[in-house]
């Protein structure tokens, strides 16, 4: 059971019912690929956010850009909302049908359209997931590094400007999407970007769409940058006497320009959770989980330098995972932290924060978040892509106790305000969705929000593209 | 003497005269900082493009964001164009006052507002140039890598999404601008982005402004990423039997993921020009000029690997520049190529192309461009940021002979069409301006151009922000 939509968002619940004529047209066009079965609608009307809202009125399984365009043209004609759906792993309520409408399921658009190994580029349909992509291109010696944990779709990752564990070295979706095929709010198909690595040809429509959370158009194809699989990879864990010591180690790694590929923090709670879930025996103390990519010599040198820095801050118990199997085991455990953490408190829902701050402010922000949660007796754990200044504190909330949910929101609010005060952001990688609309106003200011609204009105005059997300129009 | 505005752009020459009342208000507000002297107007009405247009009606020297906002509010009131001016180094006619109006000179906004070495960030006023920035932050051990050759302003570099020699390792302005202060078309001041390294908080207004060439707002402050000065730097030149061999060496370097920092091609004409201009004795054959950044061991390893690759393609005469003085001499010579090249044909104007293609297509594109120019007996030289797939062929045109200008345009057109055919771009780093508007339509397609126009109309309903650039409204 999730929490109902918070009071300040209730005005969004102004359903825009789908006329029977539109549904009939959809059913005639898509046959069994258009479903109004309640189970299907409910599956498409929730995500990993702790919020409940009514499900969409129908779900259409699209198999091509032309399918998507056909749905959107009808939605435009009848002024009915559409919500793109990839794998349902959003944490911020992106998929909730707060104004009703049609869920456009893109999971069947799972074809790799073209891979150009010699150019380090690939074009995929939006429903391809990141793991599928990496499996299918393994033979080329290349990989796609962006790794948000969940096996999300590349369309969804583009829509939320996702990043994750490898971003410190390889950037985020912002840096790695070269071009898009987009169905606009009027149902037209446009292409943005090229396969060139850089361009200064006109407005950066690609970057405008990346992170727009389905509110400006539906992305149906994505062209991505790929990278050569490193000659050598080495992963290590290191245990620290405090969160502060682990984060200060990270800060120094970044300030020295060491090209570390992954640098993840787990607090003692998170380590305990993954130990239980994955039957590991990691020391239950604040830990950095790091990975180095490069030539054999460069990886060795990076690792030695990092070990020196860690030792200065009291880091100990350096454990190396050099075989692919050991590395996979560690990273799988890290990626299980979300589910492992939730199992620490049976029946709980997770309220996850997502602040990202300038690196010099990170130790204070993480420590303050940890101390505040502990002081309030709020069950929690912390994981962080600390090399980027991004961390998540997950509050484990009993959904049957409103006070717990309110406490989590209050703690989150304090945390976000601290991040904004030090010129950080309320969302490092999960997006705004429904959950962070208030925070975005505090962060961006009314001038920038007004500009976002102006763009939205210009590109989606009937407000049919995932309405009610990012800001209230 | 430049060429007049090409016939297809003549409709742009619809001046929107400034009412006397507006000029009087500007003069009352800005005193001597508002100039209508013809010499000042002419200086602000041209750039490094080969096109002539009438100068702006007035120039205002702004010293603050509030100054810029005051000019724009008046421009809004009277529906008169404004054109931001940094250093005047645009190659594509960005600064030309094709519809009259006021040039907003930002060169006095040359203050570094705040540098945060521990966060690897800096905030500057838009008139700060890249060399000034690097001089002023040298004591921090950090540097700003983006280097388009000219000592351009950071506002201008943001406006054209500039890049240059270091982009292969450090990215372009797209990746390195974290946030902006922008005066909108109504004269409001907004802030975009934060100092966090990444964010998924709302529409990416920063990336929308970067590359918008002054058509959506005037950037007055820019927050940038900085990088630690590498522990070791090494530069090398290597001579090749053909352009093809040099480019194929580059392609292999990129495909292997070697983190080369700079990888520049000069053809034999360009080498000859810099030899004469800078009194160097480089072998007058196709040459790669490379630079490696990293730890001492990593630089050595990268260089050895590259030397092996180059040898396979017949590269020879590897010359190392290990002292800062030698390196500076080489890179200064490279940056003089533009002026050195022009001196090969006294009185000429340079028509510079700027295509960027997927790396596998680069050898064919550069060779075809070279051969076509030679076959047409068009004086030219080639330089290229080949690690990114970006190269420039500069045609040296006698401005008194219209046929030469037409030939250069025809060659450019063929080159751009070839780039677009292989999914590349007509502009890697110089922007669209006046010169490439036709090419942009071919590249982006009418759907994407229509979306750009919609954005422009929404954010600048009176079309006062640098009108007549990027596309015809």
HADDOCK unambig.tbl for C-alpha pairs under 7 A between the chains (distance, minus, plus):
assign (segid A and resid 118 and name CA) (segid B and resid 255 and name CA) 6.50 0.50 0.50
assign (segid A and resid 118 and name CA) (segid B and resid 360 and name CA) 5.80 0.50 0.50
assign (segid A and resid 119 and name CA) (segid B and resid 358 and name CA) 5.68 0.50 0.50
assign (segid A and resid 119 and name CA) (segid B and resid 359 and name CA) 5.41 0.50 0.50
assign (segid A and resid 119 and name CA) (segid B and resid 360 and name CA) 5.58 0.50 0.50
assign (segid A and resid 160 and name CA) (segid B and resid 200 and name CA) 6.42 0.50 0.50
assign (segid A and resid 161 and name CA) (segid B and resid 200 and name CA) 5.51 0.50 0.50
assign (segid A and resid 175 and name CA) (segid B and resid 175 and name CA) 6.77 0.50 0.50
assign (segid A and resid 190 and name CA) (segid B and resid 447 and name CA) 5.23 0.50 0.50
assign (segid A and resid 190 and name CA) (segid B and resid 448 and name CA) 5.71 0.50 0.50
assign (segid A and resid 191 and name CA) (segid B and resid 448 and name CA) 6.45 0.50 0.50
assign (segid A and resid 192 and name CA) (segid B and resid 444 and name CA) 6.73 0.50 0.50
assign (segid A and resid 192 and name CA) (segid B and resid 448 and name CA) 6.57 0.50 0.50
assign (segid A and resid 194 and name CA) (segid B and resid 423 and name CA) 5.50 0.50 0.50
assign (segid A and resid 194 and name CA) (segid B and resid 424 and name CA) 5.67 0.50 0.50
assign (segid A and resid 194 and name CA) (segid B and resid 425 and name CA) 6.48 0.50 0.50
assign (segid A and resid 195 and name CA) (segid B and resid 358 and name CA) 5.86 0.50 0.50
assign (segid A and resid 195 and name CA) (segid B and resid 423 and name CA) 5.45 0.50 0.50
assign (segid A and resid 195 and name CA) (segid B and resid 424 and name CA) 5.81 0.50 0.50
assign (segid A and resid 196 and name CA) (segid B and resid 356 and name CA) 5.91 0.50 0.50
assign (segid A and resid 196 and name CA) (segid B and resid 357 and name CA) 4.86 0.50 0.50
assign (segid A and resid 196 and name CA) (segid B and resid 358 and name CA) 4.81 0.50 0.50
assign (segid A and resid 196 and name CA) (segid B and resid 423 and name CA) 6.95 0.50 0.50
assign (segid A and resid 196 and name CA) (segid B and resid 424 and name CA) 4.93 0.50 0.50
assign (segid A and resid 196 and name CA) (segid B and resid 425 and name CA) 6.47 0.50 0.50
assign (segid A and resid 197 and name CA) (segid B and resid 358 and name CA) 6.95 0.50 0.50
assign (segid A and resid 197 and name CA) (segid B and resid 388 and name CA) 6.09 0.50 0.50
assign (segid A and resid 198 and name CA) (segid B and resid 428 and name CA) 5.84 0.50 0.50
assign (segid A and resid 199 and name CA) (segid B and resid 425 and name CA) 6.23 0.50 0.50
assign (segid A and resid 199 and name CA) (segid B and resid 427 and name CA) 5.73 0.50 0.50
assign (segid A and resid 199 and name CA) (segid B and resid 428 and name CA) 4.22 0.50 0.50
assign (segid A and resid 199 and name CA) (segid B and resid 429 and name CA) 6.03 0.50 0.50
assign (segid A and resid 200 and name CA) (segid B and resid 160 and name CA) 6.41 0.50 0.50
assign (segid A and resid 200 and name CA) (segid B and resid 161 and name CA) 5.51 0.50 0.50
assign (segid A and resid 200 and name CA) (segid B and resid 211 and name CA) 6.14 0.50 0.50
assign (segid A and resid 200 and name CA) (segid B and resid 427 and name CA) 5.38 0.50 0.50
assign (segid A and resid 200 and name CA) (segid B and resid 428 and name CA) 5.35 0.50 0.50
assign (segid A and resid 200 and name CA) (segid B and resid 429 and name CA) 4.98 0.50 0.50
assign (segid A and resid 200 and name CA) (segid B and resid 430 and name CA) 6.45 0.50 0.50
assign (segid A and resid 200 and name CA) (segid B and resid 431 and name CA) 4.80 0.50 0.50
assign (segid A and resid 201 and name CA) (segid B and resid 426 and name CA) 6.78 0.50 0.50
assign (segid A and resid 201 and name CA) (segid B and resid 427 and name CA) 5.28 0.50 0.50
assign (segid A and resid 201 and name CA) (segid B and resid 431 and name CA) 5.59 0.50 0.50
assign (segid A and resid 201 and name CA) (segid B and resid 432 and name CA) 5.78 0.50 0.50
assign (segid A and resid 201 and name CA) (segid B and resid 440 and name CA) 6.56 0.50 0.50
assign (segid A and resid 202 and name CA) (segid B and resid 211 and name CA) 6.60 0.50 0.50
assign (segid A and resid 202 and name CA) (segid B and resid 212 and name CA) 6.54 0.50 0.50
assign (segid A and resid 202 and name CA) (segid B and resid 432 and name CA) 6.45 0.50 0.50
assign (segid A and resid 202 and name CA) (segid B and resid 470 and name CA) 6.11 0.50 0.50
assign (segid A and resid 203 and name CA) (segid B and resid 208 and name CA) 6.24 0.50 0.50
assign (segid A and resid 203 and name CA) (segid B and resid 211 and name CA) 6.20 0.50 0.50
assign (segid A and resid 203 and name CA) (segid B and resid 212 and name CA) 5.54 0.50 0.50
assign (segid A and resid 203 and name CA) (segid B and resid 452 and name CA) 6.41 0.50 0.50
assign (segid A and resid 204 and name CA) (segid B and resid 207 and name CA) 6.52 0.50 0.50
assign (segid A and resid 204 and name CA) (segid B and resid 208 and name CA) 5.65 0.50 0.50
assign (segid A and resid 207 and name CA) (segid B and resid 204 and name CA) 6.54 0.50 0.50
assign (segid A and resid 207 and name CA) (segid B and resid 207 and name CA) 6.20 0.50 0.50
assign (segid A and resid 208 and name CA) (segid B and resid 203 and name CA) 6.25 0.50 0.50
assign (segid A and resid 208 and name CA) (segid B and resid 204 and name CA) 5.66 0.50 0.50
assign (segid A and resid 208 and name CA) (segid B and resid 208 and name CA) 6.26 0.50 0.50
assign (segid A and resid 211 and name CA) (segid B and resid 200 and name CA) 6.11 0.50 0.50
assign (segid A and resid 211 and name CA) (segid B and resid 202 and name CA) 6.61 0.50 0.50
assign (segid A and resid 211 and name CA) (segid B and resid 203 and name CA) 6.21 0.50 0.50
assign (segid A and resid 212 and name CA) (segid B and resid 202 and name CA) 6.54 0.50 0.50
assign (segid A and resid 212 and name CA) (segid B and resid 203 and name CA) 5.52 0.50 0.50
assign (segid A and resid 228 and name CA) (segid B and resid 256 and name CA) 6.42 0.50 0.50
assign (segid A and resid 228 and name CA) (segid B and resid 257 and name CA) 5.84 0.50 0.50
assign (segid A and resid 255 and name CA) (segid B and resid 118 and name CA) 6.50 0.50 0.50
assign (segid A and resid 256 and name CA) (segid B and resid 228 and name CA) 6.45 0.50 0.50
assign (segid A and resid 257 and name CA) (segid B and resid 228 and name CA) 5.83 0.50 0.50
assign (segid A and resid 298 and name CA) (segid B and resid 298 and name CA) 6.03 0.50 0.50
assign (segid A and resid 356 and name CA) (segid B and resid 196 and name CA) 5.89 0.50 0.50
assign (segid A and resid 357 and name CA) (segid B and resid 196 and name CA) 4.86 0.50 0.50
assign (segid A and resid 358 and name CA) (segid B and resid 119 and name CA) 5.68 0.50 0.50
assign (segid A and resid 358 and name CA) (segid B and resid 195 and name CA) 5.85 0.50 0.50
assign (segid A and resid 358 and name CA) (segid B and resid 196 and name CA) 4.80 0.50 0.50
assign (segid A and resid 358 and name CA) (segid B and resid 197 and name CA) 6.95 0.50 0.50
assign (segid A and resid 359 and name CA) (segid B and resid 119 and name CA) 5.40 0.50 0.50
assign (segid A and resid 360 and name CA) (segid B and resid 118 and name CA) 5.80 0.50 0.50
assign (segid A and resid 360 and name CA) (segid B and resid 119 and name CA) 5.59 0.50 0.50
assign (segid A and resid 388 and name CA) (segid B and resid 197 and name CA) 6.10 0.50 0.50
assign (segid A and resid 423 and name CA) (segid B and resid 194 and name CA) 5.50 0.50 0.50
assign (segid A and resid 423 and name CA) (segid B and resid 195 and name CA) 5.44 0.50 0.50
assign (segid A and resid 423 and name CA) (segid B and resid 196 and name CA) 6.94 0.50 0.50
assign (segid A and resid 424 and name CA) (segid B and resid 194 and name CA) 5.67 0.50 0.50
assign (segid A and resid 424 and name CA) (segid B and resid 195 and name CA) 5.81 0.50 0.50
assign (segid A and resid 424 and name CA) (segid B and resid 196 and name CA) 4.92 0.50 0.50
assign (segid A and resid 425 and name CA) (segid B and resid 194 and name CA) 6.49 0.50 0.50
assign (segid A and resid 425 and name CA) (segid B and resid 196 and name CA) 6.46 0.50 0.50
assign (segid A and resid 425 and name CA) (segid B and resid 199 and name CA) 6.25 0.50 0.50
assign (segid A and resid 426 and name CA) (segid B and resid 201 and name CA) 6.78 0.50 0.50
assign (segid A and resid 427 and name CA) (segid B and resid 199 and name CA) 5.73 0.50 0.50
assign (segid A and resid 427 and name CA) (segid B and resid 200 and name CA) 5.37 0.50 0.50
assign (segid A and resid 427 and name CA) (segid B and resid 201 and name CA) 5.27 0.50 0.50
assign (segid A and resid 428 and name CA) (segid B and resid 198 and name CA) 5.85 0.50 0.50
assign (segid A and resid 428 and name CA) (segid B and resid 199 and name CA) 4.21 0.50 0.50
assign (segid A and resid 428 and name CA) (segid B and resid 200 and name CA) 5.36 0.50 0.50
assign (segid A and resid 429 and name CA) (segid B and resid 199 and name CA) 6.02 0.50 0.50
assign (segid A and resid 429 and name CA) (segid B and resid 200 and name CA) 4.98 0.50 0.50
assign (segid A and resid 430 and name CA) (segid B and resid 200 and name CA) 6.45 0.50 0.50
assign (segid A and resid 431 and name CA) (segid B and resid 200 and name CA) 4.79 0.50 0.50
assign (segid A and resid 431 and name CA) (segid B and resid 201 and name CA) 5.58 0.50 0.50
assign (segid A and resid 432 and name CA) (segid B and resid 201 and name CA) 5.78 0.50 0.50
assign (segid A and resid 432 and name CA) (segid B and resid 202 and name CA) 6.45 0.50 0.50
assign (segid A and resid 440 and name CA) (segid B and resid 201 and name CA) 6.56 0.50 0.50
assign (segid A and resid 444 and name CA) (segid B and resid 192 and name CA) 6.73 0.50 0.50
assign (segid A and resid 447 and name CA) (segid B and resid 190 and name CA) 5.21 0.50 0.50
assign (segid A and resid 448 and name CA) (segid B and resid 190 and name CA) 5.70 0.50 0.50
assign (segid A and resid 448 and name CA) (segid B and resid 191 and name CA) 6.46 0.50 0.50
assign (segid A and resid 448 and name CA) (segid B and resid 192 and name CA) 6.58 0.50 0.50
assign (segid A and resid 452 and name CA) (segid B and resid 203 and name CA) 6.40 0.50 0.50
assign (segid A and resid 454 and name CA) (segid B and resid 458 and name CA) 6.51 0.50 0.50
assign (segid A and resid 455 and name CA) (segid B and resid 455 and name CA) 6.47 0.50 0.50
assign (segid A and resid 455 and name CA) (segid B and resid 458 and name CA) 6.77 0.50 0.50
assign (segid A and resid 458 and name CA) (segid B and resid 454 and name CA) 6.52 0.50 0.50
assign (segid A and resid 458 and name CA) (segid B and resid 455 and name CA) 6.77 0.50 0.50
assign (segid A and resid 458 and name CA) (segid B and resid 458 and name CA) 6.03 0.50 0.50
assign (segid A and resid 470 and name CA) (segid B and resid 202 and name CA) 6.11 0.50 0.50
